[in-house]
């Protein structure tokens, strides 16, 4: 299950995680975001013991979105050890996201 994070808890949940983290930057009004949302949810179930999957609503958490230069959504950032190690902009198949996630284990 994905976790909703925001400006106030992003550091605690994402940057301090001891597992790789997938961060899905999205908005309610974004069509491609609604397409990729269920894929991120599937990844959170498939890899629940190996990774953390979170969602950041860019409208309610503009600070985090601004800090990481999110200009297009959906944007998915892959974190390991508190650092961005990969990025995906736009809706893509699940296999593309898995290919970026698996090397992080």
C-alpha positions in Angstrom: 0.0 0.0 0.0 1.3 3.4 -0.9 1.7 6.1 1.8 0.7 9.7 1.3 3.6 12.0 2.2 3.7 15.8 2.3 6.0 18.7 3.0 6.0 17.9 6.7 6.8 14.2 6.7 8.8 13.7 3.5 12.2 13.8 5.2 11.2 11.3 7.8 9.5 8.8 5.5 11.6 9.1 2.3 15.0 10.5 3.1 15.5 8.5 6.3 14.2 5.2 4.9 16.6 2.2 5.1 14.9 0.8 1.9 14.7 2.2 -1.6 11.8 4.6 -2.0 9.6 5.2 -5.0 8.1 8.7 -4.9 5.1 9.3 -7.2 4.5 13.1 -7.7 0.9 13.4 -8.9 -2.3 15.6 -8.8 -6.0 14.7 -8.8 -6.6 16.5 -12.1 -3.8 14.8 -14.0 -5.0 12.1 -16.4 -1.6 10.3 -16.9 -1.2 10.4 -13.1 -4.4 8.4 -12.7 -3.0 5.9 -15.2 0.2 5.3 -13.4 -1.3 5.4 -9.9 -2.5 1.8 -9.9 0.9 0.7 -11.2 2.7 2.3 -8.3 0.1 0.7 -6.0 0.9 -2.7 -7.6 4.6 -2.1 -7.0 4.0 -1.3 -3.4 2.4 -4.7 -2.9 4.8 -6.6 -5.1 7.9 -5.2 -3.3 6.4 -4.4 0.2 9.3 -6.1 1.9 12.0 -4.5 -0.2 10.9 -1.0 -1.0 8.6 1.8 0.1 6.2 3.4 -2.3 4.8 6.9 -1.5 2.7 9.5 -3.3 3.1 13.3 -3.1 0.2 15.4 -4.2 1.9 18.4 -5.8 -1.0 20.7 -5.1 -1.1 20.1 -1.4 2.7 19.7 -1.0 4.3 22.4 -3.2 7.4 22.6 -1.1 8.6 19.1 -1.8 7.7 19.4 -5.5 9.6 22.7 -5.7 12.6 21.3 -3.9 13.0 18.5 -6.4 12.2 20.6 -9.4 9.0 18.8 -10.4 7.7 20.6 -13.4 5.8 17.7 -15.1 3.6 15.1 -13.6 3.5 12.3 -13.1 7.2 12.2 -12.1 8.5 9.3 -10.2 11.8 9.7 -8.3 13.7 6.7 -7.0 15.6 7.3 -3.7 18.2 5.2 -2.0 20.0 6.3 1.1 18.2 9.7 1.0 19.5 10.5 -2.5 17.8 10.5 -5.9 19.2 7.6 -7.9 16.8 7.6 -10.8 13.8 9.4 -12.3 10.9 8.7 -14.6 8.7 11.4 -16.1 5.4 10.5 -17.7 3.2 7.4 -17.7 5.1 4.2 -18.5 4.4 0.5 -18.3 5.1 -1.3 -15.0 8.1 -3.1 -16.5 9.9 0.3 -17.0 9.5 1.1 -13.3 10.5 -2.3 -12.2 13.7 -2.1 -14.3 14.6 1.1 -12.4 13.7 -0.3 -9.0 15.2 -3.8 -9.0 18.9 -2.6 -9.2 18.3 -0.6 -5.9 17.9 -3.7 -3.7 
